[in-house]
């Protein structure tokens, strides 16, 4: 799994595609610039030929006032197992949360969005308990589909539109 110390060191961009030189500093300014800040993290993946593309999205949100979103991407050899892909997505989000947590005020909650659906008609439902336990076990709140917008909408948009050009 991804080493937690490397997430902030990756190449991050704004949702508009502008590079962010120092995500840690940029993000610190955002979460310290107002009351009731929330941090939402989600990841998604897409199979692309012989590889799997992962995108992690980080959102600093001030409810009712808007927010800022950033993303990073990485490619790995194709992962055929749905369980393994979902575990990797969640671990990317959790590891970013672990790296950010010491930099956040106690009042700033971190929520990890999981791209899995608890509805039994979806294959991902088989892994919901395991994925949620991974998130909660690290001290974060977890959201599943359909509430997991950072993974199922923001990261999905980036991986499909901005990265793969679909």
N, C-alpha and C positions, 0 to 999 in steps of 0.2 A: 504494500500500500504506500501511498505518497507520504513522504516525510513532512511532518507538520511545520518544520522550520523553513520550508521552501516556498510556500504559497505566496507570501508577500513579495518574494524576490522574482516572481515570474513577470512576464510582460503583460501589463494590464492596460486596458483601453476604456474610454467612456463608451456608453452605448452608441454614441454617434461615431465612434471609431477613432477618436483622438487619443494618442498615446498618453499615458500617465507616468511621469518620470518616477515619482515616489508615492506609491499608493498609501503607505502607512501614514505619511504626513498629510496627504490630501484628505484621507478618510478621517484622521484625527480632528482636523479643522471642522469637517462636516458634523461629526457627532458631538463636538463640544460647542457648536455655534447656536444651540437652542435647546429648550426643554423638550422632554418627551421624545427623544430620538429613539428610533427602533432600528435594529440591524437585521436584515433578512439575507440569507445565503441559500442559493440553490444551484444545482448542477444538472446537466442533461447530456446525453450522448447521442451520437448518430453513427451508424455504420456507413463507411465510405470505402468501397472496394475492399482492399486488404487491410484496412485500418479502422480504428474506432476513434472518432473525434469527440473530446470532452470539452464542455464549456462550463465554467463556474461564474455565477453572477453574484455580485455583492451590492446590496442596496442600503443606503442610509436614508431613512424615511422619517419625516416629521409629520405625523398624521394631520390631515387637513391643510398642510402647507406644501406638500410635495416632497421630492427627494432627489437623490442622485444615484445613478447605477453605473457599475463598472463590470468588466468581464475579462477573463483570461481563458486561453484555450490550450489544449495539449492533444497530441495524437499518440496513439499506442497501436501495437499490432492488433488486428481484429479480435475482439472478444466475443465469442459465440454464445456463451452462457448468459442468459438474462440476469440470473442471480449475481454473477460476477460483475456485470456492467452496473447494475443497481448499487451493489456494495461499493464499487469504485466511485460512482457519482456521489453517494452519501459521504464516503470518506473524504473526498475532495472538499466538500462543504464543511464537514466537521473539522478537518485539519485547519482550514482557514479560520473557522470560529475559535479554535484553540489558540491560534497565533494572534488573533485580534483581542481576545478576552482580557489579557493583562493591560491592554491599552485603553479599555473602556471603563467608564464610570459604572458603579454597581447598579445604577438606575437604568442603564441602557441594556435592554434585553436582546439576546441573540436568538433568532428563530431560524432553524434549518428547515428548508422546504424539501420534501421528498417526492420524487417523481414516480410515485407508486399509488395505485388505486385500491382501497380496501374492498371495493365491490368485487364479489367472487367471480363475476363474469370476465374479469381481466386477469391475465397471467401474473401480473405484478402483485396481485393480492396475496399470493403464497408467501411473499417475502416481507409483508408490511410489519409484522411483529418484530422480526429480526432487524430490519432497517430502523424502525422507531426506537428499539432498545439501544442501538448503536448511538443514536443522537441523544436520547435522554440520559444514557449512561455517562455521557461526557458533560452533562449539566445544561444542555440546551433544550429549548422547546422545539417540538416537531410539528409540522403541518403536512398532511397528506392531501392528495387530489380529492376533491376539486379546489381546496383552499390553498394549495401549494403553488401560488402564482409565480414565485421567483424561479422555480424549476420548470413547471409545466407551461409557462408562457414566456417569461423573459429569457431564460437560458435556451429554451426550445427555439425561440425566434433567432437568437444569435447563432446557434449551431446550424440552423437550417438556412437562414437568409444571409447573414453576414459571413459565415465561414464557408459553407458549402455552395452558396449561391442558388439555392433551390427556390 
